Amino acid sequence: MNPFSKPRLLPVIVLLACGLALPWAPVRAFAQDASEQGYVTLRSAELATMLAAKDFLLVNVHVPYEGEIEQTDAFIAFDKIGETATALPDDKNARIVLYCLSGRMSEIAANELARLGYRRVSHLAGGMRDWQATGFRVIEKK
């Protein structure tokens, strides 16, 4: 039996061919290879696992301040990340994870770091909103 002959499969095939992610699909299955894109997109559960054995720089790029994830190392405005060389590692192979409130600012910052030659950059899909929705805590320091 030809699986393409069933009409109910056609919308899924079309969505996949267009590169659109389905809501139940993992981000990595649809993300470009990090070497092409310049950064990797993480889910909250992946970041939580990484934080258990933290060996990377965790940077909150959201402006204005809306809270933070524990173990955050630095706060750099997403639109100033390229101008803040002193706050970033000199080593372009250093692991850097960026996050913001929704994921949009961290994606912009990840693109900028990749453009500047950083090779091990990740950003949190959905940002702190997804982090909280997944059951993790955002803290607020005033």
MARLOMI-203121 format. One record per residue (C-alpha): residue number from 1; residue in one letter; chain; x, y, z. Coordinates in nm, 3 decimals. Example, Ala and Ser with C-alpha at 12.3 -4.5 7.8 and 13.67 -1.06 7.14 Angstrom:
% residues 2
r pos=1	code=a	unit=A	east=1.230	north=-0.450	up=0.780 $
r pos=2	code=s	unit=A	east=1.367	north=-0.106	up=0.714 $
This chain:
% residues 142
r pos=1	code=m	unit=A	east=0.000	north=0.000	up=0.000 $
r pos=2	code=n	unit=A	east=0.133	north=0.342	up=-0.095 $
r pos=3	code=p	unit=A	east=0.130	north=0.569	up=0.216 $
r pos=4	code=f	unit=A	east=0.100	north=0.874	up=-0.006 $
r pos=5	code=s	unit=A	east=-0.231	north=0.757	up=-0.148 $
r pos=6	code=k	unit=A	east=-0.411	north=0.831	up=0.179 $
r pos=7	code=p	unit=A	east=-0.547	north=1.188	up=0.168 $
r pos=8	code=r	unit=A	east=-0.518	north=1.236	up=0.544 $
r pos=9	code=l	unit=A	east=-0.137	north=1.216	up=0.520 $
r pos=10	code=l	unit=A	east=-0.110	north=1.491	up=0.263 $
r pos=11	code=p	unit=A	east=-0.136	north=1.789	up=0.507 $
r pos=12	code=v	unit=A	east=0.141	north=1.646	up=0.725 $
r pos=13	code=i	unit=A	east=0.362	north=1.579	up=0.424 $
r pos=14	code=v	unit=A	east=0.302	north=1.931	up=0.293 $
r pos=15	code=l	unit=A	east=0.384	north=2.084	up=0.632 $
r pos=16	code=l	unit=A	east=0.703	north=1.881	up=0.658 $
r pos=17	code=a	unit=A	east=0.808	north=1.966	up=0.304 $
r pos=18	code=c	unit=A	east=0.759	north=2.335	up=0.377 $
r pos=19	code=g	unit=A	east=0.977	north=2.308	up=0.686 $
r pos=20	code=l	unit=A	east=0.696	north=2.386	up=0.928 $
r pos=21	code=a	unit=A	east=0.713	north=2.218	up=1.266 $
r pos=22	code=l	unit=A	east=0.411	north=2.042	up=1.402 $
r pos=23	code=p	unit=A	east=0.320	north=2.130	up=1.763 $
r pos=24	code=w	unit=A	east=0.404	north=1.780	up=1.886 $
r pos=25	code=a	unit=A	east=0.736	north=1.756	up=1.701 $
r pos=26	code=p	unit=A	east=1.071	north=1.815	up=1.876 $
r pos=27	code=v	unit=A	east=1.252	north=2.135	up=1.780 $
r pos=28	code=r	unit=A	east=1.572	north=1.956	up=1.677 $
r pos=29	code=a	unit=A	east=1.393	north=1.747	up=1.415 $
r pos=30	code=f	unit=A	east=1.319	north=2.062	up=1.218 $
r pos=31	code=a	unit=A	east=1.613	north=2.285	up=1.310 $
r pos=32	code=q	unit=A	east=1.891	north=2.331	up=1.059 $
r pos=33	code=d	unit=A	east=2.229	north=2.182	up=1.136 $
r pos=34	code=a	unit=A	east=2.413	north=2.414	up=1.376 $
r pos=35	code=s	unit=A	east=2.692	north=2.464	up=1.121 $
r pos=36	code=e	unit=A	east=2.442	north=2.608	up=0.870 $
r pos=37	code=q	unit=A	east=2.229	north=2.800	up=1.119 $
r pos=38	code=g	unit=A	east=2.511	north=2.900	up=1.349 $
r pos=39	code=y	unit=A	east=2.336	north=2.801	up=1.673 $
r pos=40	code=v	unit=A	east=2.127	north=2.526	up=1.829 $
r pos=41	code=t	unit=A	east=1.775	north=2.567	up=1.965 $
r pos=42	code=l	unit=A	east=1.716	north=2.405	up=2.305 $
r pos=43	code=r	unit=A	east=1.399	north=2.301	up=2.485 $
r pos=44	code=s	unit=A	east=1.353	north=2.370	up=2.855 $
r pos=45	code=a	unit=A	east=1.406	north=2.008	up=2.958 $
r pos=46	code=e	unit=A	east=1.736	north=1.999	up=2.769 $
r pos=47	code=l	unit=A	east=1.855	north=2.315	up=2.943 $
r pos=48	code=a	unit=A	east=1.754	north=2.176	up=3.283 $
r pos=49	code=t	unit=A	east=1.964	north=1.866	up=3.216 $
r pos=50	code=m	unit=A	east=2.257	north=2.080	up=3.106 $
r pos=51	code=l	unit=A	east=2.231	north=2.294	up=3.421 $
r pos=52	code=a	unit=A	east=2.281	north=1.986	up=3.638 $
r pos=53	code=a	unit=A	east=2.640	north=1.963	up=3.509 $
r pos=54	code=k	unit=A	east=2.686	north=2.324	up=3.402 $
r pos=55	code=d	unit=A	east=2.988	north=2.384	up=3.178 $
r pos=56	code=f	unit=A	east=2.869	north=2.684	up=2.978 $
r pos=57	code=l	unit=A	east=2.801	north=3.055	up=3.008 $
r pos=58	code=l	unit=A	east=2.429	north=3.120	up=3.070 $
r pos=59	code=v	unit=A	east=2.323	north=3.465	up=2.950 $
r pos=60	code=n	unit=A	east=1.989	north=3.643	up=2.996 $
r pos=61	code=v	unit=A	east=1.949	north=3.878	up=2.697 $
r pos=62	code=h	unit=A	east=1.599	north=4.005	up=2.774 $
r pos=63	code=v	unit=A	east=1.538	north=4.377	up=2.819 $
r pos=64	code=p	unit=A	east=1.392	north=4.506	up=3.039 $
r pos=65	code=y	unit=A	east=1.456	north=4.268	up=3.328 $
r pos=66	code=e	unit=A	east=1.169	north=4.019	up=3.366 $
r pos=67	code=g	unit=A	east=1.332	north=3.762	up=3.593 $
r pos=68	code=e	unit=A	east=1.600	north=3.500	up=3.545 $
r pos=69	code=i	unit=A	east=1.684	north=3.133	up=3.547 $
r pos=70	code=e	unit=A	east=1.901	north=3.016	up=3.838 $
r pos=71	code=q	unit=A	east=2.273	north=2.991	up=3.759 $
r pos=72	code=t	unit=A	east=2.259	north=3.284	up=3.515 $
r pos=73	code=d	unit=A	east=2.611	north=3.417	up=3.466 $
r pos=74	code=a	unit=A	east=2.552	north=3.741	up=3.278 $
r pos=75	code=f	unit=A	east=2.290	north=3.991	up=3.165 $
r pos=76	code=i	unit=A	east=2.353	north=4.140	up=2.821 $
r pos=77	code=a	unit=A	east=2.084	north=4.319	up=2.619 $
r pos=78	code=f	unit=A	east=2.009	north=4.119	up=2.304 $
r pos=79	code=d	unit=A	east=2.070	north=4.420	up=2.079 $
r pos=80	code=k	unit=A	east=2.404	north=4.500	up=2.247 $
r pos=81	code=i	unit=A	east=2.553	north=4.150	up=2.250 $
r pos=82	code=g	unit=A	east=2.797	north=4.225	up=1.969 $
r pos=83	code=e	unit=A	east=2.919	north=4.538	up=2.145 $
r pos=84	code=t	unit=A	east=2.988	north=4.363	up=2.477 $
r pos=85	code=a	unit=A	east=3.309	north=4.174	up=2.401 $
r pos=86	code=t	unit=A	east=3.438	north=4.203	up=2.758 $
r pos=87	code=a	unit=A	east=3.139	north=4.008	up=2.895 $
r pos=88	code=l	unit=A	east=3.187	north=3.723	up=2.647 $
r pos=89	code=p	unit=A	east=3.457	north=3.457	up=2.638 $
r pos=90	code=d	unit=A	east=3.758	north=3.526	up=2.415 $
r pos=91	code=d	unit=A	east=3.743	north=3.161	up=2.307 $
r pos=92	code=k	unit=A	east=3.503	north=3.132	up=2.011 $
r pos=93	code=n	unit=A	east=3.456	north=2.763	up=2.099 $
r pos=94	code=a	unit=A	east=3.320	north=2.839	up=2.446 $
r pos=95	code=r	unit=A	east=2.969	north=2.707	up=2.511 $
r pos=96	code=i	unit=A	east=2.715	north=2.989	up=2.544 $
r pos=97	code=v	unit=A	east=2.343	north=2.949	up=2.614 $
r pos=98	code=l	unit=A	east=2.115	north=3.250	up=2.568 $
r pos=99	code=y	unit=A	east=1.760	north=3.303	up=2.688 $
r pos=100	code=c	unit=A	east=1.499	north=3.579	up=2.716 $
r pos=101	code=l	unit=A	east=1.130	north=3.599	up=2.801 $
r pos=102	code=s	unit=A	east=0.984	north=3.441	up=2.485 $
r pos=103	code=g	unit=A	east=1.280	north=3.317	up=2.280 $
r pos=104	code=r	unit=A	east=1.276	north=3.589	up=2.016 $
r pos=105	code=m	unit=A	east=1.546	north=3.816	up=2.164 $
r pos=106	code=s	unit=A	east=1.771	north=3.519	up=2.237 $
r pos=107	code=e	unit=A	east=1.734	north=3.399	up=1.878 $
r pos=108	code=i	unit=A	east=1.842	north=3.741	up=1.750 $
r pos=109	code=a	unit=A	east=2.139	north=3.740	up=1.989 $
r pos=110	code=a	unit=A	east=2.231	north=3.382	up=1.887 $
r pos=111	code=n	unit=A	east=2.238	north=3.489	up=1.522 $
r pos=112	code=e	unit=A	east=2.466	north=3.779	up=1.611 $
r pos=113	code=l	unit=A	east=2.708	north=3.561	up=1.809 $
r pos=114	code=a	unit=A	east=2.720	north=3.311	up=1.524 $
r pos=115	code=r	unit=A	east=2.793	north=3.597	up=1.284 $
r pos=116	code=l	unit=A	east=3.078	north=3.705	up=1.514 $
r pos=117	code=g	unit=A	east=3.230	north=3.357	up=1.491 $
r pos=118	code=y	unit=A	east=3.111	north=3.186	up=1.810 $
r pos=119	code=r	unit=A	east=3.065	north=2.819	up=1.722 $
r pos=120	code=r	unit=A	east=2.889	north=2.667	up=2.025 $
r pos=121	code=v	unit=A	east=2.589	north=2.894	up=2.080 $
r pos=122	code=s	unit=A	east=2.244	north=2.776	up=2.187 $
r pos=123	code=h	unit=A	east=1.923	north=2.957	up=2.271 $
r pos=124	code=l	unit=A	east=1.617	north=2.854	up=2.470 $
r pos=125	code=a	unit=A	east=1.304	north=2.808	up=2.256 $
r pos=126	code=g	unit=A	east=1.010	north=2.981	up=2.423 $
r pos=127	code=g	unit=A	east=1.236	north=3.149	up=2.677 $
r pos=128	code=m	unit=A	east=1.137	north=3.193	up=3.039 $
r pos=129	code=r	unit=A	east=0.770	north=3.149	up=2.949 $
r pos=130	code=d	unit=A	east=0.833	north=2.796	up=2.827 $
r pos=131	code=w	unit=A	east=1.073	north=2.736	up=3.118 $
r pos=132	code=q	unit=A	east=0.790	north=2.814	up=3.365 $
r pos=133	code=a	unit=A	east=0.523	north=2.631	up=3.163 $
r pos=134	code=t	unit=A	east=0.743	north=2.320	up=3.174 $
r pos=135	code=g	unit=A	east=0.748	north=2.341	up=3.554 $
r pos=136	code=f	unit=A	east=1.081	north=2.513	up=3.620 $
r pos=137	code=r	unit=A	east=1.123	north=2.821	up=3.833 $
r pos=138	code=v	unit=A	east=1.203	north=3.176	up=3.723 $
r pos=139	code=i	unit=A	east=1.341	north=3.390	up=4.001 $
r pos=140	code=e	unit=A	east=1.319	north=3.766	up=4.038 $
r pos=141	code=k	unit=A	east=1.589	north=3.964	up=4.208 $
r pos=142	code=k	unit=A	east=1.502	north=4.324	up=4.278 $
